[in-house]
Amino acid sequence: MSSCLYEKITEVGIVASTTLSDFYQCGYIEVTREDLNHFDTMSKINYITKINGKKTMIPNHIIKRHAGVLGLCAIVLSSPYDIPIYIPDVLMSLCQHSHDPDLIQKSIKQCLSEFRRTHHDSWHEHKEQFIEDQLMILTDMLISHNYYI
């Protein structure tokens, strides 16, 4: 797959994620358990295989994995000023991708940055929706050295 085609697919995915988030936010469609499961499953697609004893990345699988991550980001960003019950688990799913390819990491960093910005003013209330382990993981992701690179 050419890098130009890969970049175009990525651009379309990012715009689609933003649009989906807007649809969720305005109530045009609701976040369902099926959406959560679908995006979570996609985000876990294995993108590395061994060919002739060498680890190789499978571009189509990276695209699918990134699409799943973008779907999870759309769900998180659809609730800019509250924390629905499913958001802590979605954020934890996103945090599991901290070692994914750069493009996926970049999407997660942007999502977490926007989440932090929109929830900052009421964080003293919002953090009550998380258990202690989740708060530690989220804090590590938000302030880790790698987050700013």
ZISUL-V740797 format. One record per backbone hydrogen bond with DSSP energy under -1.0 kcal/mol. CO is the residue of the C=O (numbers start at 1). NH is the residue of the N-H. Records with the same first field share a line. If there is no record, write none. Layout:
CO->NH + NH
//
This chain:
2->6
3->7
4->8
5->9
6->10
7->11
8->12
9->13
10->14
11->15
12->16
13->17
14->18
15->19
16->20
17->21
18->22
19->23
20->24
21->25
22->26
23->28 + 29
32->36
33->37
34->38
35->39
36->40
37->41
38->42
39->43
41->44
42->45
47->58
49->56
51->54
54->51
56->49
58->62
59->63
60->64
61->65
62->66
63->67
64->68
65->69
66->70
67->71
68->72
69->73
70->74
71->75
72->76
73->77
76->79
84->87
86->90
87->91
88->92
89->93
90->94
91->95
94->97
95->98
97->100
101->105
102->106
103->107
104->108
105->109
106->110
107->111
108->112
109->113
110->114
111->115
112->116
113->117
114->118
115->119
120->123
122->125 + 126
123->127
125->128
126->129
127->130
131->135
132->136
133->137
134->138
135->139
136->140
137->141
138->142
139->143
140->144
145->148
//
